[in-house]
């Protein structure tokens, strides 16, 4: 059966530019995923602006903080902690090494394994980045009180943390 050239109203609507406004009253406002994504976009926008001068992406920042907290962490552990694929961690650590922020050191116990450590430049940068990220979080959530910010963080942790089975 041949396709009709006749345009239906839906085709006319699809060809027109439609202006959208706030989504008030739509089911999206009741969906956790939508709210989380919108909040993430706002928080990441502030984070990106705060880190732009240092050319640091969120995953790089997270890796630097983890390496600072767990000197000698392996790539496999770093991948697991960041919840990303091991090949992505390799690229991430390569980038940190090429920038002189981290180094891989062969493990004395397991010669096949490497621990990751911050360089002096990496240690100094992490101090600056942590202060910038804290201010970025405060700016992004300026509409919340300190108590509300702590409550939101606690609730989000409950969403992504493993939960004990209900009885």
Secondary structure, 3 states (H helix, E strand, C coil): CCCCCCCCHHHHHHHCCCCCCCCCCCHHHHCHHHHHHHHHHHHHHHHHHHHHHHCCCHHHHHHHHHHHHCCCEEHHHHHHHHCCCHHHHHHHHHHHHHCCCEEEEECCCCCCCEEEEECHHHHHHHHHHHHHHHHHHHHHCCCCCHHHHHHHHHHHHHHHCCCCCCC
